[in-house]
Amino acid sequence: MPADLPRIRVGQGFDVHPFAADPDRPLVLGGLRFPGRGLAGHSDADPVAHAVTDALLGAAGLGDIGQHFPDTDPALAGADSIELLRRAVADVRRAGWEPQNVDCTVVLEAPKLAPRRDEMQRRLAEAVGAPVTVKGKRAEGLGALGRAEGIACLAVALVVAR
């Protein structure tokens, strides 16, 4: 890594998916399956894992999830987003950065995340190799998210030079 780069960097990630028309598509959030209709997307459409991936890639200056895992790649159809996150973390480390923590805010009307928050945080932290916190927030009826048309996630990641 060049000596003139900062030793600490921050990246932000965002992802949003609408609910799928297919009633049999599983709902995946933070690598866990939840009851209810799944989200539309090329992979498993996990907005939490996608936002975390984008935040880490951005912090390391490595672009975004679409550059690494394009939705035009047939090999990624139905891909496990936690596995994609693991691959992105390996790229971050190869670039000379070590994840320190990630914080996520998931905007959704349902399902409730609190009953599985610890499990979700553990699953994400295992993939990242650093603590990951997850918070659920409602859009209080405002906009597409408030009308329960989809789910969004915002994430921020801190990395330090290795």
N, C-alpha and C positions, 0 to 999 in steps of 0.2 A: 504494500500500500504506500502511495506517495506520502512523504513526510509532511507536506503542506495541508493535508486534509485534517479536519477536526477529529479528535479522538472519540467524540460522542456525537451520534446523529439520531434524528427523530424522523419517522415516516408516518404518513397517515394513509389509511385505506378506507374504501367505501365500496359496498356492493348492495344491490337490490335485485330481487326477483319477484315476478308476479306469480300468483298461484297457477298451477297447471290445470288444463282442462281434463287431463287424464285422472280420474278418481283413484286409480290404483298406484299412482306415482308416490313413493314414500317421501315424507317430510324429513329432511336432514338439516339439523342445526348444530354447529360445533362438533360435527362428527357423530352425533347421536340421532337415532330415529325417534321421532315423536309421532303420536297419533294425529291423524288429520290428513288433509289433502296436501300433496307435495308441491314444490315450486318448479316452475318451468326453467329449463336451462340445458345446456349441452352436457355438462357433467352431472353430478348429483345435485347441483344447484344449491349448495350450502353457502348462504351469504356470509355466515360468520367465518368459516374457514377461508373464504375468498377475500374478505376484508383484512383478515390477519395476514394473509399471504401478500396482499398489495402493500400493507403497511411495512412489512419487513423488507420487501424488495425495494420499496421507495427509500427507506432509511439507508439501505446499502448502496443506493444509486444504481440499481439494476433494472430500472424500468417498471413495468407493471405485469400483472398476472396474464393479460392478453398477449403480451409479447412472449412469455415463457410457455403458456398453455393456451394457444388460440382455439376459439370455439369452432374453427374451420377444420381442425384436425380430427379426422374420423377415429383415430386411435384413442382420443380422449372422451368419446361419447360414453356417458354414464360413469365417468371416472370418479373415484373416491377422492374427494377434495382434501381430506386429511393426508392422503398419500401425496397429493400435489403440494400441500403445505410442507411436508417433510423434504420433498425435492427442492423447493424454494429455499428452505432453511439451509440445506447443504450448499446451495449456490451462494447464499449470504456468507456462510463461513468460508467458502473458497475465495471469496472476494476480500477476506480479511476482517470480517465483522462478527461479533458475538451478540446474539439477542440477550437483552437484559430483562425486559418485561414487555407485555402487550396488554392494553386495556381496550375492551370492546363495549359498545352500546348497541343493543339490538332493539330495533323499533318494530313492534308488532302488537297486534291486538290479542292474538292467541297463537299458540298455546302459552301457558304460564311457564316461564323458565325456572323460577325459584325452586320447584321441587327437584330439578335435575342440574341446577347450577354447578354444584361441586363436581359432579361427574363430568359435565361439559368442560369446566375449567381444567380438570385433571387430563382429560383427553387432548385438549389443545396444548397444554403445557408439556405433555409428553412429546408431542410433535415438534414444538418450538424449542424445547430444552431450556425453558425459562418460565417464570410465572405468567399466567394469563388470567385476567379477571374479565368477567362477563356480567353486564347489567342489562336488565330488560326494562324497556320504557314503552308506554302506550302513546299513540299519536292523538289520543283524546278526540277521535272522530274527525280529525282534520285531514283532508286530502286523501289520496289513494291508500296510504298506509292506514289512516284512520278508518277508512271504509273496509278494511281488511281485504284489500286487493293484492297484497303482497307483503314481503318482509324485507327490511333493510338492516344493514349493520355498518357502523362506523368503528374504526379501530385506529389506535395510535401505538407505535412500537418504538422502543429505545434500543439502540445497538451501540456497542463500544468497539474500538479497534482492538484486534487480538495481537 
